[in-house]
Amino acid sequence: MTTTEARRRLTVATNQMALARITYAVPLQPLQGARDVVNLLAEQIDALRLDGSIDSTERARLIGGLCTVALRAIEQAEGDERLSAIQQVLQNRATNEKERQKNDYR
């Protein structure tokens, strides 16, 4: 075994140990919204970046695919947050209008 091969194997083993720590340090949570999906995708992208056992071309392809999905999930999460804010404003307006009408009748 050459020195380069030994270094590569050591790097792979180190990365796999780091990946195992990441994998088991994060408790499994059910996905409840777009933000949860974004966080999960970020974890998986980080795990792929650390995985030295995958060919660099294959790793780049996988990361690229996950990034595409992550961008869509980010857009969805932002849309969900905007919609929630709009709903809150409309609900506050309706509540204020009801209070105003109550006060007008007194």
Secondary structure, 3 states (H helix, E strand, C coil): CCHHHHHHHHHHHHHHHHHHHHHHHCCCCCCCCHHHHHHHHHHHHHHHHHCCCCCHHHHHHHHHHHHHHHHHHHHHHHHHHHHHHHHHHHHHHHHHHHHHHHHHHC
